[in-house]
């Protein structure tokens, strides 16, 4: 048990609890941990703890704040009335031997990661039949599942498949984190650099996920490969060729997510090649073509460049989640997030990371909706001043700045925290800050900013199916996070990351939708909707000046009938690509969406 996670080694299939490892035992510390062993449950426990903490550390370094798990929402019934209460989750639970199954998944319901194990079947390959394969011994699977939990702690709405990209993004992002953590292990990196002679675009272990699991489950290869795959016709490994039409014919979440992973890995390779081109020229006498084995010094230099490039790529990818809309994420939105975040914190970009991402995503046909082409400058999310001017508003920075004044009432004053703040106090602070910003926007001087933020607060502008409260049109301040970062020039910067969302009742029958929209507000309370359509925005607010730096809006507002119809079409299965793993509407109501998703892939 630690501050962030606890390992509980219950094995329901065997009916036992395994003795827990004590990582503070002097004998364990003296040997720098238990020796690797597939048959020792205590090593299994150590493995999941170590990899989970490594993954958490990468998130905290990139985001500049303590990691929090998603809140547990508990329902209580008092005198026949249901109420909900949010509870703080201090530790994510890790169960190394939870399932006798070819599966491992993060459970939002249990706030836990459940790892399975299974025997190799005759003909599966990879190991002798009957050999047990433990998913808790796979670095990639552990990092992947813990990343699901970390992303859910930042964006709980990203588990709602309201378009074809949402669950695919969850899978792709988890794969990206697992893949780029490969480069933080010097031994593995040096070996693969030597084997490939520095050509990381060829078949290598650094671009593959869960090699043992994939082989033992009958694939004969890694579970996923960011760089290529086996050509069934030739039986040989071939690199992926970028295809601008791939997304149009790919609907299954893992396959679709693989396109995003390939685009990110392609951007990494572009920067890596640029950074190492001089080394190849020097070592080859100007030809750029190496012959024979790599000199150890050259291999070390290539490995150093690969590690540095991978670390920066991983940091960019994680940092971008603060620059995403709060709901209905698309791959195009994520590209804008990566480019904008990097522009804010590395404006000079001497290595060309932003251009590499734009070029790689363009090659795979990924671009934001509504854009005819993509460029670095054209992808930046609008600044606060730009959004305000486009909405025809006057400046009101003082209204936000007043939330910092010591003279402001306790419930209307923003408070800050950092990496040293207790995580529970951080969680409490988010709730208090949310209340303060809600009051500023709904009842205070911030109301005039609503149009610039893509929010609908005026009764006459909101269709009757938009949720309302006693205060008027409902608005949820989903989160107010602090991000403390250091720019490439060395200056520290602190932002508030604020998420606003609104809800509307949706109906699969357009005629029913029109009927309910025509009723007076409040008349829909007893009619259960078929789905809930959400819209909103994410704001990046400078903690020092309280200026709105970035406005990141969803494609439409909560009153947007066109976006509502688009979601209706997707949920009813009428929008290609179809949702392949399960009907999207059923997936939205699933208590364990990742268990369903992973079971569909790993059977």
N, C-alpha and C positions, 0 to 999 in steps of 0.2 A: 504494500500500500504506500502511495506517495501523495503528493498534493494534487496530481492530475488524474491518475489512474489507479485502479486496484485490480489485482489478478486473483480471480476466484477459480480454483481448479476443481470444479465439479465435473464428473463424467457420468451423466445420467444413463448412458447406454450400458456402462459397467456397474453402475450403482455404487460408485465410490467417490471420495474426496482424496486428492493426492496431497501429501505433505507439502506445505508451502516452503519455498526457498527463502532464506534470510540473506538478503544481499548485503547486510551490514555485519554478517558473521566474519570475524577476523580471518578465518581460514579461506572464506570465499574472496575476501578483499585481497589477501596475500597472493592469491593466484590470478588476480584480475578477473574474477568471475569463474563460474563453472565451465569446465571444458565442454565443447560441443558434443552432443550425444542425442541420437534419434530415439533412444530407449529410456532416457531419463526425463520424467515429467518436470523435475525442478529446472532442468535446462530449458525446457519448453516455456516455462513461466518466465525465466530470465530473458529469453529471446523476445517474447511479445512485449515485455516491459521496456527493454532497451530500444527496440525499433520504434515503439510508440512514442517514447520520450524524444528520440531523435527527430521524429516527424513534428512533434509539438514545438520543439525548439526552432525548427526552420520557419514555422508559422509565426512564432513570436518575434523572431528576428526580422522577418519581412514586414510585419504589420505594426511592430512597435507597441504591442500591448499584450497583456496576459490572455491566454486562450480560455474561452468559456464554452461549455457544452450547452446545447439547446435546453431551454427551460422545460421542466416537467409540469404539465398542466393537469391538475386534479379536479375531478368533478365531484361536487357534494350536493346533496339534496336536503333542503331545510323547509319543512312545512309544505312539501310538494313542489318547491321551487328549486330549479337547478342553478347552481352557481359554479364558477370556475375560479381556481386559485393557482397562481404560478408559484412553483417551488424551485429553489436553487439546486442545481446538480453540481456538486463539487468534483466528483470523480466519475470518469467513464469506467465501466466494468469490462474486463477482458476475460473471457472464458476460453482457455486453450483447447479444451476437449469437450466442448458443449454438444457437438453433433457427431453422430456416426453417419456421415453423409459427405458427398463431394460438393461441399458448399462452405462458404464463410460469408458472413454479412454483418453490417452494422444495423442495429435495431433502434430506431428512434423511440419506439414504445418502451423498451427496457433500458435505454441509454447504455447500451452495451454492444460489444463486438463478440460474436459467437463464431468460433473456429471449428471446423469439422475435420474428421479424419476418416480414411477409408482404405480397404485392402485393394491392392492391384489385382485386376482380373486377368485371367489367361487371355493373351492376345492383345492386351492394352499396350505392352511394351514399357520401356523405361526402367522397370525393376522386375524382380522375380514375382510370379503370381503369389498372392497372399501377403506380400510385404505391405506394411502399413505406411501410408503417406499422410503426414500431418501438415495441414495448411498453416498451423501456428509456427512452423519452421521455415516458412517462406517469407523472406524480407519483403518481397513485393506485395504479397497478399496482406501482410500486417499493415504496411504503409498505406496501401490502397484503402483498407477498411477504416483505419484511423482518420485518413483524410476525409472520407465520407462524413465522419462524426464531426470533424473540425469545420467543414464547410456547412454542415447542418447547424452548427452553433452560430455561424455568421448569417446564413441565409436559410432559415427553415422552410421558406416558401419554394425553394429550389427543388423540393421533393414532389411538387405538384406538377404533373405532366400536362401543362396547358398548351404546349406546342411540341413539335417533334424534336426540338433541341434540348429541352430541359433535362430529362433524365440522361440523355446522351452527354450533356455537358458534365453532369455529376460523375459519370463513369470516366470521361476523358480527363477531367481535372484530377481525379484520384490516380489515374494512370500516369499523368504527367509528373505528379509529385513523386510517385514511386520510381519512375524511370530516372529522373534527374538526381535522386538520392544515390543511385548507383555510383555516380561520379565522386561521391564523398568518401569512398572506400579506396584508399591508395593502392592496395594490393590488387584488387580486381581491375582497377583502371590501368595500372602499369602493364598487367598481363594482356589485356585486350588491345592496348596501344601497340605492344610488341607483336601480337598475333596478326593484327590488321595492317601493320606498318603505318599506323597513324590514320588510315582511311576508315573513319567511323561511319561512312555511308554504306559500307559493305556489311555482310552478315556478321554480327557480333553479339555478345551477351549483354552489352550495355543498352542495346535497343530492344531487348526481349524482357517479357514479364512472366514470372512463375514458370521457369523451365521444367522443374521436376513435376509440378502439378499437371502441366499440360501433357508431358510425356506419359505420366502414370494414368491419366484419364483417357488414354486411347488416341490422343492427337499425334503422338510421335514427335512433338515439337513444343515450343513454348506456348503458353496460353494466348498471348498476344505478342506481336512484333511490330514496332513502330516503323521499321525500315522496309520490310518486305514480307515474303511468304513463299511457300512451296507451290510451284506451278504444277497442277495435276497432270498436265500433258507430258512434261519432261521429268517430273520428280525432283527438280532442282530448285534451290532458293533463288528468287529473283527480287530485285528491289521494287518497291512501289513506284509507279509512275504517276505524278500529279495529274489529276483529272478534274477539270472545271465542272463537269456534269455529275460527279460522283454523288453529291448530296441529293440530287433530284431522284435518284433511284435507290437510295439507301434509307431504310426506316428503322431497322432494329437498333436498339440503343447502343450496344457495344460496337457494332459495325459503324454506325454513324459517329460515335465518339472517336473511333479509330481515325477518322478523317481529320478531326481536330488535333489529335495527338500527332499525326503525321505532319500537319501544318506547323505545329510548334517545334517538332524535332527538325523539320526542314529549315526553320529560321535559325535554330541553334547551329546546324551544320554550316549554313552560309557564313555566320560570324566566325565559327571555328576555322573554316577554310581561309577566311581573310586574315585571321590572326596568325596563322601558321604558314602562310604562303612564303614568307621570307625564309623561314627555316628550311622548307623544301628546296628553295632555290640555292641556298648556301650549301646544303648537304649534297645536292645533285649537280653542282657546278653550273647552275643556271638553267638546267632542263626542266626541273620540277618533278622528274621521274626518279624514284629511288629504286635501287637494285640491291639485292641481298638483304641480310638482317640489319635492323636498325642499330645504330651505335647506341649504347646505353645512355649517353648524355643527351642525344637527340630524343630518344624515347622519353626521358625524364622531362625534357622541355615541352614535348607535345602533350604529355600527360598533365603538366602544370597548366598549359593553355586550355586543355579540355575541361579540367576541373574548374578553372576560373570562369570560363564561358558558361558551363553548366550551372554553377552557383548563381551567376547573375541572371541567367534565364529563369531558373526556379524562383528567384526572388521577384522577378518581374511578374511571373505568372501568379504567384500568391498575392502580391501587392495589388494586383488588378481586381481582386474580388471586392475591394472597397469601392471600386469605380463602376460597379455593375448596377443595373436597375434592381429594385427589391423583389420583383416577380417577373415571370415570363422571360427568362434569360434566353438569348439566342447566340449562336456562334459569332454573328456579326457584332452584337453588343460586346462580347468578350474581346474581340479584336480592338474595338474602340477603347475599351477599358485598359488593355495592355498599353496601347499607344499613348493614351492620355496620361496614365500614371507615370510612364517613363519620361514623357515630356515635362511633367511637373518636377520630377526629382533628378533627372539627368538631361537637362535641356541641350547640352552640347552634343551628346551622343557620339563620341569620336569613333566608336566601333561600328556604328550603323545598325544597332539593334532594331530600331523602329522600322527602318526601311526593309530590313531582313524579314520582319514579321509581316509587313504589308505585302511584300513580294511573294512570300511563301503562302500566305492565306489566299492571295489572288490566284495563284497556280492551282489551288484546290477549290476554287469557286466560292470562297467564303467572303461575303461582304455584307454590310448592314443593309437592311431593307430600305428602299427608297433612294438609294444612291446609284448613279449611273457608272461611276468609277470610284476607285479608292486611291487616296493619297495620304501621306502622313498628316499634313495640315488639315485636310478635309475630314479626317476621322476623329479629331479632338472633340470631346464633349464640350458644349458651350460653357463659357465662363458666366458667372453670376450677372455681371454687367450686361453681357450680350442677351441673356434670357430676359433680363428686366427691360432692356430697350425694345426687344422684339414684342414684348407684351404691352408696351406703351406705358410703363410705370415710372414713377420718380424714385430716386434713391431713398432708402430708409435703413441704412446700415445702423443708425443709432438705435433703432428699435431692437435689433439683435444684441447690440453691445450692452444695452441696459440689463440684459440677463446676467451679466458678469458683475454688476454693481453690488457691493456689500450691503447697500441700503435696500436692495430688492427683497421682497418677502421670501421666506425660506423656500416655499414651494414654487417660486418663480425665479430661482437663481441657479445658473449652471455651475456644476462642480467638475473638477478634473481629476484624473488619476494617471498613473504611469505603470511601468513594469514592476515597480516595487509595491504597489498597492495590493492589499489582500483581495483575492478574487471574489469573495462574497461581497465585500464592500464595493468592488467594481460593479458587480451585478446590481446591487441596490442603487448605486449611483446612476446606472443606465435608466432605471425606472424613474428616479427623481428627475433626471434631465429630460426624459420623455414628457413628463407632466409639464415641466416648465416650457418646453418648446410647443407643446400642444396649446397651452394657454396663450403663448405669444402669437401663434398663427390663427387660432380660432377666435379668440376674444380680444387680442391685443393689436398692436400696430402692424404685425406681420400679415394680417388678413389681406392686405393689398398685394402681397407677393404671390398669392395662391395661383393666379393665372400663369405667372412666370414659371411656377413649379409644376404646372400641369395638373393642378388639383381643382376640384369643383366643390365650392363651399356655399354658393348661393342657391337657395331653394328652387328658384325658377329655372336654373340651368341644369338641375339634376333630374333625370327621369325618375318616375315614381318607384322603380325597382331598385334604385340606389339605397343602400342601408342608411337609416337615420336613427338619431338618438334624441333625447330631450333637448340637447344643445343644437339640433339642426342636422345637417348632412354629416354622416359619420366620417371621422378621420382617425386613423390609427398611426401614432408615432411608433413605428415598429421597433426602432432601435436608435440609440445615440451613443456611438462608440468613439473612443479617442484613438488616434493613430499618431504615434511619435516616431519620426523618421529623421534620418540625416541625408541631406542631398549629396550629389556627387561632388559638390564644392565644399562639403564639410559642415555646412550650417544646419543646425537642428530645426525642424519644423513640426508643429503640432496641429492636427486637424480634428474637427468634429465630423464624424460620418453619420449623417442623419437620414433615416428612411421613413417616408410617409407612404401609407397605402390606404386605398378606399375599396369598398366592396359593392357589388351589384348582383342581384338575383338574375340567374340566367336560365333559359328554358330551351330545350332542344327543338321544340316546335316554334317556328318564327311567328305564327299566328297567336300562339299562347303568349309569347313575349310581348307582342304588340298589345294584346288584351290587358296584361298585367301592367304594362307601362301607362296605359290609359286610365287606370284606377287612381283614385286619390292616394297620396302618400300615406302609408300606414295600413292600407287595406290589404296589403300582401302578407302581413305578418303571419297569418295562419296557413298560407300556401307554401309548401316546401318546394324550393327551386330544384331544378335538375342539376345545376352546378353553380358555382360562385365565380364570377368574373372579377378579377382584381386589377387595379392600375395604381400608379403612384410615381414616386421619384426618390432618388438618392441625392443628397446635398453634401458637398465637401465645403466645410466652413472653417476658415482660418481661426485658430484658437486665440491668436494674438490680436488681430484686428476685427474679428467677427465678420469679415467680408465673405460673401458667398463666392467661393472660388469656382466650383463646378456644379452644374445642374444636369442630372442624369435621369431623363424621363423615360417611362415606358412608351411603347409605340403609340398608344392612345390614352385618353383620359377615361375615367369611369363612366362618362356619358357618351363615349364613342361607340355608336351602333355598328360601325364597320369592323372594329376590332372585336367586339362582342360576337358578331357573326362569324368572324374568322376562327375564334375559339370554338364556337358551336360546331362549325364544320369539321374541325380537327377531332373534337370529342365524339362526334357521331361517325367517325371513320370515313368521312367524305373528302378529306384533303390528303392528297398524296404528299410525302410517302406515308403509308398507313402505319399505325403503331403495331409492331410485329409481336411484342412479347405478351401483350394482354390488351384488352380494350382500354383505351385511355381513361374513360369515365370510371371504370372499375378501379383502375390504378390510383386515381385521385383519392378514392375512399379507402384504400388498402392501409391496414395498420402497420404492415411490414413491407413497404414497397421494395426495399433493397433485397430482401429475402426472395421475393418473387422474381425480381430482375436477375439476380445471380443464379438462381436455380434454373432459369430458362437458358442461361449460357452454359452452365457447367454440367448439365445432365449429358 
